[in-house]
Amino acid sequence: MIMNKQALLRKLMELDFVAVELQLYLNTHPDCREALEKFNFVVAQAQMLRQEYERRYGPLTSFRSPSMYPWQWINNPWPWDYSFNFRTAENQL
């Protein structure tokens, strides 16, 4: 299934949220194999989506992602840009 820009970003945010929640759980339950397996799966899925997003639309961060020439970090809209997020929210209704 090919996702558009907003769908990719939304799914990536969902996976990152789950990864943070699992990380917090693992901080207090470090021996929980099931949680660790889920964490590793979610992180791998997020990495694949992040790479797909960046391949199609450009970098999500300036310090973690390589850039094609010319430097792409300054291209708009940025993922946290208010108008971009507002349009994303409208599309979900």
N, C-alpha and C positions, 0 to 999 in steps of 0.2 A: 504494500500500500504506500503510495507516494503522498506525503503530507505537504501542505503549503507552508509558507513561512510562519504564520501564526500558530498552526497546529504543531509544527516542530518545536517552536519556542515554548508553547504551553506544555507539551509532553516532557520536554527537558526540565522545565521548572518543577513539574510533578515528580519526576525521578529524583531531582536534586533534593526536594523536600523530603521524600521517603528516605534518601540516603542520610540526611541530617538526623531524622528521627531514629533510624536504626543505629547511627553512630552514638547518639545519646543513650540509647538502650544498652548498647555494647559497653559503654563506659561503666555501667553499673552491673552488667551481666557478661563479663568478658569470656566466660566459658560456654556461652550459648552457641553451639555449633549451627543451629538452624538460623539464628539471627545473623551470624557471620556469613553464612552461605547466601542469604537473602541480600545482605549488604553488598557482597562482592558481585552478585548478579545485577543489582540495581546500578552500581557504579559502572559496570561494564556496559550496560544498556545506555546509560547517560553518556558515556564516552563515545559510543558509536553515534548517537544522535547529535552530540556536540560536533563531532567531525563532519557529519552530513550537513548540519546547519552551516558550519563555517566554510565548507566546500562550496555550498550554493550561495550563501549570503554574506560571507565575510566573518571576521573574528568577533567573538563574544567578549573577549578580554584583551587588553593590550599587552599583558605580561605572560600569558600562558599559551597563546596561540601564535603560530608562525603566520606571516603575512605574505601575500603575493605582491609583486611589484605593480604599481607603486604602493606605498604604505596605505593600508586600507582602514586602519582604525578610525580615521576621522570621517569616514563616510556615514551619512545619516540614512534612516533614523537609527539611533542607538537603542538597544533593547529596553533601556529604562526610560527612554524619552516618553514624556507624558502623553503626547498625541498618539504615539505608536501603541502604548498600552491601552489607551482609551478606545482606539479602533479595535484592538484585540478583544477587549471586554464586550464591545458592541456586537462583534461577530459571534460571540458565544451565546447571545440571548436568543 
